[in-house]
């Protein structure tokens, strides 16, 4: 846990099958996106080195994913996840934070595409 990311991961060991890693990630609003994205890459890299198992990452990233084409750090975040074969679940497709002046999709669940 740092000032720019809070996360917790647990691993469920499954006898005779792939292990399952489940993580919860929170990025406090208005924190350093460069540091956040760098830490996310470090986390993703640690999963990549394992080469086995199912990983689910759920979180409040405080990045409006539908606006990734208009916001560089959000695009970088999404590209990092995609480059490590993580995909959004698709089950969260409507705004998760709604106010009088805005509606944003800042919470999501990503999973790794394993064979």
Helices and strands as residue ranges (DSSP letters): E 6-12, E 20-26, H 33-50, E 54-60, G 65-67, H 72-83, E 86-88, E 97-98, E 103-104, E 107-112
